[in-house]
Amino acid sequence: MVNIRVLVADDQALVRGALVALLNLESDLEVVAEADNGSTVVGLAAQHAVDVCVLDIQMPGTNGIEAARQIHDGVPGCRSLMVTTFGRTGYLREALQAGASGFVVKDTPASELAEAIRKVHAGLRVVDPELAAASLSEGENPLTERERETLALARDGKAVATISAVLHLSTGTVRNHLSAAIGKTGAVNRIEAAGIAAERGWL
């Protein structure tokens, strides 16, 4: 039987410990490394000859999506599986574009997670079906880079004049970007637009 060497990266010790314990119960899986931040993942994956990295998205230092990109580019033969609380379609698209082989949410049953690791190791792609359907229905991120920047600052409660100064744009241009973002998200104001965009992983 092939022994699949696994790395688990999650900044929450309890969650990471639970994942490690559950995966080590599987006869063909062996957790050979753990990380509490994304910055050490690539080094550990190479050092321990890891087959599959199980990555949380939001971690200190390098986030899981960037870690997946670095693994894809720098650790031949190693694949990554995102396991996250944040089941957002924008994150799904970003992760797959970064080279991740799979994307599942943390309430996935242990047996299904183990099977997802096996499929990823075999070269298959595994995506949470509900997220996949939502991603297809929502389509690509409609926001431009400037609209994303202005919305992100608006979400933090910054006034138009402040956003204008930070981005070195006129107040009129900032208002135009915010107006366009409100229209694209179907929101009634910039705060709601920022909330919708964040929920969909567009910021």
Disulfide bonds with the S-S distance in Angstrom:
none
